[in-house]
């Protein structure tokens, strides 16, 4: 089997539950790969009904009465998307042979250094046997973008029928994985949020994740990681089961959308440098372990390591930064997420929320504590979810009705679990807090109360935008929309077409607003400096020895990161136009970091 090269050097990462729920249907025909969240089976089922009707494909409802409804819903929707994408791709190729304007627009959308772009342009310029020649060329070189899926490994709640716990394979993430494994897709599952050994072991049940006799993988594994050590540990864990990680997707810990998993002060440049230097070590280590495991299982053993890609995402905003990451670190693709929230052709966002994002300023984007998972979560001020949540708090009805329960992971009050954003959980917590009211200052009491009630219902809030955009009825309690863009979106301030955004990525246009935008290096460094200051403030009153050690390591790693960038800029021609400014900013942050005092233990 010969694999065609990807047409693009960027991909659209998963965003929320709904924002990329149908992105492949929107953009895959252009060769653009995107990632769909497959945790919310209710949203998936309703999108299945919506798109079946839109494309006149028979729809068979999968109700919750079906034994394995969660997995079956995922399989059905992925198969539907696969059918639609293939149909749209074939029609698009026909359009390119029949419309010179469509072909010219498509050529404008391809990377400047693309062989396919140059080949198509040459055929257009020659103008010989136009239609047949173009048709043959397209058949030989074009392929649709990947329909990849995302599973957040922590979202793996136990499920029950009445009071009887179902076997582990019916847990949320397990069922989602089974749904993907049973689908017709030949694509990848992106695993995010760290290692879930039980879920990773479950992959062994599906032959599609093992190499066939031609060393091809029908379905691949992508791990989203924040550093090399994590990649090595997780990759080797899977390799010991005979499973190959086909891609490590490195995401900036803080300069990204959604949940923010801060590193211990390691910046993106040094992290990518380590992957570049040690990529062969990553490949060989996993290959040797995989070979042993496959031999024990009596399965086909590849004689050479399988392909391994390194990709990166988080906070990229210009063609110059895009090219820097591709060329300096030899990554295979760069993820562009949040800017695509302003591209209606690519993402599912309701009109009001998109308008909010267009108008939002830098100060409107912030790292919140609204996630029930207890992990910092990127947010923007002024969402409808914030309005409804605050209204319930003021009416003394704090918390969500919790209809979906995907994040009902706290076992504090029973084996079935509760979500910290639910009214039931918050009522219990508020009662406990009230019992201690007399022993607390008003300031402490209010702070503790806020930490209970600020949690938002992400399961509903992150899905509602798609319902609103597509005029699908929203059931139950009003939750509004939660959206979690990266802070980089502050510099994009208008709705743009897909063509304009792609031309921007490749340096053939600009969609940035008038605000001066700091370089991606500086943006990330600022976020880590702010994060460190907040951590110091958090611990300053009562600090422990491990906390002191952690803060000192964080500061040291940040300092080494600044040294790395200073050395890089001194010896290379990257960012020529803004180099002097970046160098001065690095110098300023280094001075600020030096003056930052880590609290010491008082004996």
C-alpha positions in Angstrom: 0.0 0.0 0.0 1.4 3.4 -1.0 0.5 6.2 1.3 0.1 9.7 -0.2 1.9 12.5 1.5 -0.2 14.8 3.7 -1.1 17.9 1.7 -0.7 20.4 4.6 1.8 21.1 7.2 -0.8 22.0 9.8 -3.7 20.2 11.6 -6.7 21.3 13.6 -6.5 19.9 17.1 -9.6 18.8 19.1 -11.4 21.7 20.7 -13.9 21.2 23.5 -16.6 18.6 22.9 -18.4 20.4 20.1 -16.1 22.9 18.4 -14.5 20.2 16.1 -17.3 17.6 16.4 -17.9 17.9 12.6 -14.7 19.6 11.4 -13.7 16.7 9.1 -17.1 17.1 7.3 -16.2 20.7 6.8 -12.5 20.6 5.9 -11.3 17.1 5.1 -12.0 17.3 1.4 -9.2 20.0 1.2 -6.7 17.6 2.7 -6.9 19.2 6.1 -6.7 16.8 9.1 -8.7 17.5 12.2 -9.6 15.8 15.5 -13.1 15.0 16.9 -13.9 14.4 20.5 -15.7 11.1 21.0 -16.6 11.2 24.7 -20.1 12.8 24.5 -22.2 10.1 23.0 -25.4 12.2 23.3 -23.9 15.0 21.2 -22.6 12.4 18.8 -26.0 10.7 18.4 -27.7 14.1 17.7 -25.0 15.1 15.2 -25.5 11.7 13.5 -29.2 12.5 13.1 -28.5 16.0 11.9 -26.0 15.0 9.2 -27.9 11.9 8.1 -30.8 14.2 7.3 -28.6 16.9 5.7 -26.9 14.4 3.4 -30.0 12.2 2.9 -28.4 9.1 4.4 -30.7 6.7 6.3 -30.5 7.3 10.0 -31.1 4.5 12.6 -31.4 5.9 16.1 -29.3 4.2 18.8 -31.2 4.7 22.1 -29.8 4.3 25.6 -31.8 1.0 25.8 -29.2 -0.6 23.4 -26.8 -2.8 25.4 -23.6 -1.1 24.1 -25.2 2.2 23.0 -22.2 4.4 23.8 -19.7 2.5 21.6 -22.3 1.9 18.9 -23.2 5.6 18.7 -19.5 6.4 18.2 -19.0 3.8 15.5 -22.2 4.9 13.7 -21.2 8.6 13.6 -17.6 7.9 12.6 -18.8 5.7 9.7 -21.2 8.4 8.7 -18.4 11.0 8.7 -16.2 8.6 6.7 -19.0 8.2 4.1 -19.7 12.0 3.8 -16.0 12.9 3.6 -15.3 10.4 0.8 -18.3 11.7 -1.1 -17.4 15.3 -0.7 -13.8 14.6 -1.6 -14.8 12.9 -4.9 -17.1 15.9 -5.7 -14.4 18.3 -4.9 -12.0 16.6 -7.3 -14.6 16.9 -10.1 -15.1 20.6 -9.2 -11.3 21.2 -9.5 -11.3 19.7 -13.0 -14.3 21.7 -14.2 -13.7 25.1 -12.5 -10.5 27.0 -13.1 -11.5 29.4 -10.2 -11.9 26.5 -7.8 -8.6 25.1 -8.9 -6.8 28.5 -8.4 -8.4 28.9 -5.0 -7.2 25.4 -4.0 -3.7 26.1 -5.3 -3.6 29.2 -3.2 -4.5 27.1 -0.2 -1.6 24.8 -0.4 1.8 25.3 1.2 4.3 27.4 -0.9 6.9 24.6 -0.8 4.5 21.9 -1.7 5.4 19.7 -4.7 1.7 19.2 -5.4 1.1 23.0 -5.5 4.0 23.4 -7.9 2.8 20.5 -10.0 -0.8 21.8 -10.2 0.4 25.4 -11.0 2.6 24.0 -13.8 -0.3 22.1 -15.3 -2.5 25.3 -15.2 0.3 27.4 -16.7 0.8 24.8 -19.5 -2.9 24.5 -20.2 -2.5 21.3 -22.3 -5.3 18.7 -22.2 -6.5 20.6 -19.1 -9.3 18.5 -17.8 -7.9 14.9 -18.2 -4.4 15.9 -17.2 -5.6 17.6 -14.0 -8.0 14.7 -13.3 -5.1 12.2 -13.4 -2.8 14.4 -11.4 -5.5 14.8 -8.7 -6.2 11.1 -8.5 -2.5 10.4 -8.1 -1.7 13.0 -5.5 -4.7 14.2 -3.5 -6.1 12.6 -0.4 -8.6 13.8 2.1 -7.5 15.0 5.6 -7.6 12.5 8.5 -10.7 12.0 10.6 -8.8 11.6 13.9 -10.5 11.2 17.2 -9.6 12.3 20.8 -10.1 10.6 24.1 -9.3 12.5 27.3 -8.0 9.5 29.3 -9.2 10.8 32.7 -12.8 10.9 31.5 -13.3 7.2 32.1 -16.2 7.1 34.6 -17.5 3.7 35.9 -21.1 3.1 34.7 -24.0 1.4 36.5 -27.3 -0.1 35.6 -29.4 0.9 38.7 -27.0 -0.1 41.5 -25.0 -2.7 39.6 -21.6 -1.6 38.3 -21.0 -2.6 34.7 -17.7 -4.3 33.7 -14.8 -1.9 33.1 -15.1 -2.1 29.3 -18.3 0.0 29.7 -16.5 2.9 31.3 -16.8 6.1 29.2 -13.3 6.2 27.6 -13.2 2.4 27.1 -16.5 2.5 25.3 -15.4 5.4 23.2 -12.2 3.5 22.2 -14.3 0.5 21.3 -16.5 2.6 19.1 -13.5 4.0 17.2 -11.9 0.5 16.9 -15.0 -0.9 15.4 -15.5 1.9 12.9 -14.5 1.9 9.2 -11.9 4.7 9.7 -8.3 4.2 9.0 -7.0 7.1 11.2 -5.7 7.8 14.7 -6.9 8.1 18.2 -5.3 11.0 20.1 -4.9 10.2 23.8 -4.6 13.3 26.0 -4.4 14.2 29.7 -1.8 11.6 30.8 -1.5 7.8 31.2 -4.5 5.6 32.1 -2.9 2.1 32.4 -6.3 0.3 32.4 -7.4 2.1 29.2 -4.0 1.6 27.5 -4.2 -2.2 28.3 -7.6 -2.3 26.7 -6.0 -1.5 23.3 -4.7 -5.1 23.2 -8.2 -6.3 22.5 -8.3 -4.8 19.0 -6.2 -6.3 16.1 -6.6 -3.0 14.2 -3.9 -1.4 16.4 -1.3 -4.1 15.5 0.8 -4.1 12.3 -0.5 -6.3 9.5 1.6 -8.5 7.3 2.6 -5.4 5.2 3.6 -3.5 8.4 0.6 -1.2 8.0 -1.5 0.0 10.9 -5.2 0.2 10.2 -5.7 2.4 13.2 -2.9 4.4 14.9 -2.1 5.8 18.3 -1.2 9.4 18.9 -0.1 10.5 22.4 -0.4 14.2 23.4 2.5 14.9 25.7 4.2 17.8 27.3 7.8 16.5 27.6 10.2 13.8 26.4 10.2 11.8 29.7 6.4 11.4 29.6 6.6 10.3 25.9 9.3 7.7 26.7 7.4 6.2 29.7 4.0 6.1 27.9 5.4 4.9 24.6 7.4 2.1 26.2 4.3 1.1 28.3 2.3 0.6 25.1 5.3 -1.0 23.3 5.5 -3.7 26.0 2.0 -4.7 24.8 3.0 -4.8 21.2 1.5 -1.4 20.4 3.2 1.3 18.5 2.8 5.0 19.1 2.8 6.6 15.6 3.0 10.2 16.7 3.9 12.3 19.7 1.9 15.5 19.7 3.7 18.0 21.9 1.5 20.7 23.4 2.7 23.8 25.2 1.6 23.3 28.8 0.1 26.8 29.2 0.0 28.4 25.8 -3.0 26.3 24.6 -6.7 26.0 24.8 -8.8 23.8 27.1 -7.2 22.3 30.2 -3.7 23.7 30.9 -1.2 21.1 32.2 1.8 23.2 33.2 5.2 21.6 32.9 7.7 22.1 35.8 8.9 25.3 34.1 10.1 23.6 30.9 9.5 25.8 27.8 8.5 24.6 24.4 11.8 25.2 22.6 14.0 23.1 24.9 11.3 20.4 25.0 11.3 20.2 21.1 15.1 20.3 21.1 15.2 17.2 23.3 12.7 15.4 21.0 14.7 16.3 18.0 18.0 15.1 19.6 16.5 11.9 21.0 14.0 10.9 18.4 16.0 7.8 17.4 16.3 6.7 21.0 12.5 7.0 21.3 12.1 4.9 18.1 14.6 2.2 19.0 13.5 1.7 22.6 9.9 1.3 21.6 10.7 -1.0 18.6 12.8 -3.4 20.7 10.0 -3.7 23.3 7.3 -4.1 20.7 9.2 -6.8 18.9 9.5 -8.9 22.1 5.8 -8.4 22.9 4.7 -9.4 19.4 6.9 -12.5 19.4 5.4 -13.6 22.7 1.9 -13.0 21.3 2.8 -15.0 18.1 1.9 -12.0 15.9 3.6 -10.6 12.9 6.8 -8.8 13.7 8.0 -5.8 11.6 11.7 -6.1 10.7 12.2 -2.4 11.0 10.7 0.3 13.2 7.4 1.8 12.0 7.0 5.4 11.1 7.0 7.9 14.0 6.0 11.5 13.7 6.6 14.4 16.0 4.1 17.3 15.9 3.6 20.4 18.0 0.8 22.8 18.9 0.0 25.7 21.2 0.0 29.4 20.7 1.3 29.6 17.1 0.0 32.7 15.3 2.1 33.6 12.3 3.6 31.9 9.3 7.1 32.8 10.6 6.5 30.9 13.8 4.9 28.0 11.9 8.0 27.7 9.6 10.4 28.1 12.6 8.8 25.1 14.3 8.8 23.0 11.1 12.4 23.8 10.1 14.3 24.3 13.4 12.7 21.2 15.1 11.9 19.1 12.0 8.4 18.5 13.2 5.9 16.9 10.8 3.0 19.2 11.4 2.0 22.2 13.5 -1.4 22.4 15.2 -3.5 25.6 14.8 -6.5 25.5 17.2 -8.0 28.6 18.7 -7.7 30.8 15.5 -10.0 28.4 13.7 -12.8 29.2 16.2 -13.1 32.4 14.0 -13.5 30.3 10.8 -17.2 29.3 10.4 -16.2 26.9 7.6 -14.0 24.9 9.9 -15.5 24.8 13.4 -18.9 24.6 15.1 -19.5 27.8 17.1 -22.7 29.7 17.6 -23.0 33.3 16.4 -23.1 34.9 19.9 -20.0 33.0 21.1 -18.1 33.7 17.9 -19.0 37.4 18.3 -17.7 37.3 21.9 -14.4 35.9 20.7 -14.0 38.5 18.0 -14.4 41.3 20.5 -12.4 39.8 23.4 -9.2 41.6 24.5 -6.1 40.2 26.1 -7.4 40.8 29.6 -10.6 38.8 28.8 -8.7 35.5 28.4 -7.7 34.0 31.7 -6.7 30.7 33.4 -9.7 29.7 35.5 -10.6 27.1 38.1 -14.0 26.3 36.6 -13.2 22.7 35.6 -14.6 20.0 37.8 -11.4 18.0 37.2 -9.5 20.5 39.3 -7.1 21.4 36.5 -6.6 25.0 35.4 -8.8 25.7 32.4 -8.6 28.4 29.8 -11.6 30.6 29.7 -12.9 33.9 28.3 -15.0 36.5 30.2 -18.6 37.1 29.2 -19.8 33.6 28.2 -23.5 32.8 28.6 -22.4 29.9 30.9 -20.9 32.4 33.3 -24.2 34.3 33.3 -26.4 31.3 34.1 -24.0 29.9 36.7 -23.9 33.3 38.5 -27.6 33.6 38.4 -28.1 30.3 40.1 -25.5 31.2 42.8 -27.4 34.5 43.5 -30.7 32.6 43.8 -29.0 30.1 46.1 -29.4 27.2 43.7 -25.7 26.8 42.9 -24.6 23.9 40.7 -25.8 22.0 37.6 -28.5 19.4 37.3 -25.7 17.2 35.9 -27.6 15.4 33.1 -24.5 13.8 31.4 -22.3 12.9 34.4 -19.1 12.4 32.3 -17.1 14.2 35.0 -18.9 12.5 37.9 -15.5 11.2 39.0 -15.4 12.1 42.7 -16.1 9.1 44.9 -16.1 11.1 48.1 -19.9 10.5 48.6 -20.3 7.1 47.1 -19.1 4.6 44.5 -21.3 6.0 41.6 -19.3 9.2 41.7 -20.4 12.9 41.6 -19.3 15.8 39.6 -18.0 18.8 41.6 -20.1 21.1 39.3 -23.3 19.3 40.2 -25.9 20.8 42.5 -26.0 17.6 44.6 -22.2 17.8 45.2 -22.2 21.5 45.9 -25.1 21.4 48.3 -23.2 18.8 50.4 -20.0 20.9 50.3 -21.8 24.1 51.2 -23.5 22.4 54.1 -20.1 21.2 55.4 -18.8 24.7 54.9 -21.7 26.3 56.8 -21.0 24.0 59.7 -17.6 25.7 60.1 -18.8 29.3 59.4 -18.3 30.5 63.0 -14.6 29.5 63.0 -13.7 31.3 59.8 -13.2 34.9 58.8 -15.7 36.3 56.3 -12.9 36.5 53.7 -11.9 32.9 54.2 -15.5 31.7 54.2 -16.3 33.6 50.9 -13.1 32.2 49.3 -14.0 28.7 50.2 -17.6 29.1 49.1 -16.4 30.5 45.7 -14.0 27.6 45.2 -17.1 25.3 45.5 -19.6 27.2 43.4 -17.2 28.4 40.6 -17.1 24.9 38.9 -19.0 24.9 35.6 -20.9 22.1 33.9 -18.4 21.4 31.0 -20.3 18.4 29.7 -23.2 20.6 28.7 -21.4 23.9 28.3 -18.8 22.6 25.8 -21.5 20.9 23.7 -24.2 23.7 23.4 -22.5 25.8 20.7 -23.0 23.0 18.2 -26.7 22.7 19.1 -27.2 26.5 18.8 -25.3 26.8 15.5 -27.4 24.0 13.9 -30.7 25.0 15.6 -30.9 21.7 17.4 -33.2 21.8 20.5 -31.3 22.0 23.8 -32.9 19.9 26.6 -32.9 20.6 30.3 -31.5 23.3 32.5 -30.0 26.4 30.8 -26.2 26.2 31.0 -25.2 28.5 28.1 -21.9 28.0 26.3 -18.5 27.3 27.8 -15.6 28.0 25.4 -11.9 27.4 26.2 -9.7 29.2 23.7 -6.0 29.7 24.2 -4.9 33.2 25.1 -3.3 33.6 21.6 -6.8 34.2 20.2 -6.7 37.7 21.7 -4.7 38.8 18.6 -7.3 37.5 16.1 -10.3 39.8 16.1 -12.5 39.0 13.1 -14.3 36.2 11.4 -12.4 34.9 8.4 -12.8 32.4 5.6 -11.0 29.1 5.5 -9.0 30.2 2.5 -7.9 33.4 4.3 -6.8 31.5 7.4 -4.9 28.9 5.5 -3.2 31.6 3.4 -2.3 33.3 6.7 -0.7 30.1 8.0 1.5 29.8 4.9 2.4 33.5 4.8 0.4 34.5 1.8 -2.0 36.9 3.7 -2.5 38.1 7.3 -5.7 37.9 9.3 -4.2 39.3 12.5 -5.7 42.4 14.0 -3.9 45.7 14.7 -2.8 44.8 18.2 0.9 44.1 18.5 1.4 40.4 19.1 4.4 39.2 21.1 6.3 36.2 19.6 5.1 32.7 20.6 8.3 32.3 22.6 7.6 35.4 24.7 3.9 34.7 25.1 4.7 31.3 26.6 7.4 32.6 28.8 5.1 35.3 30.2 2.5 32.7 31.0 5.0 30.6 32.9 6.3 33.7 34.8 2.7 34.6 35.8 2.1 30.9 36.8 5.2 30.8 39.0 4.2 34.1 40.7 0.8 32.7 41.4 2.2 29.5 42.8 4.5 31.5 45.1 1.6 33.6 46.4 -0.5 30.4 46.9 2.2 28.8 49.1 3.7 31.8 50.8 1.7 31.5 54.0 2.3 27.9 54.8 4.9 26.2 52.6 6.3 22.7 52.9 9.8 21.4 51.9 8.5 19.6 48.8 6.8 22.8 47.6 10.0 24.8 48.1 11.9 22.2 46.1 9.3 22.2 43.3 9.3 26.0 43.1 13.1 26.2 42.9 13.2 23.6 40.2 10.5 25.5 38.3 12.5 28.7 38.5 15.8 26.9 37.5 14.1 25.3 34.5 12.6 28.6 33.4 16.1 30.2 33.6 17.6 27.4 31.5 14.8 27.9 29.0 15.6 31.6 28.7 19.3 30.8 28.3 18.4 28.3 25.5 16.4 30.9 23.6 19.2 33.6 24.0 21.7 31.2 22.6 19.4 30.1 19.8 18.8 33.7 18.6 22.4 34.7 18.9 23.5 31.9 16.5 20.6 31.8 14.0 18.7 34.1 11.7 15.2 33.2 13.0 12.7 36.1 13.5 15.0 38.7 11.9 12.6 41.6 11.9 11.7 41.2 15.6 14.9 39.6 16.9 16.1 42.7 18.8 12.8 43.1 20.6 12.7 39.4 21.5 16.3 39.5 22.8 15.4 42.5 25.0 12.3 40.8 26.3 14.2 37.7 27.2 16.8 39.8 29.0 14.0 41.6 30.9 12.3 38.3 32.0 15.7 36.9 33.0 16.2 39.9 35.3 12.6 39.6 36.7 13.1 35.9 37.3 16.4 36.5 39.1 14.7 39.0 41.4 11.8 36.6 42.2 12.2 35.1 45.6 11.1 31.6 46.5 9.8 31.4 50.1 12.0 29.6 52.5 11.0 27.3 55.3 10.9 29.0 58.7 12.2 26.7 61.5 
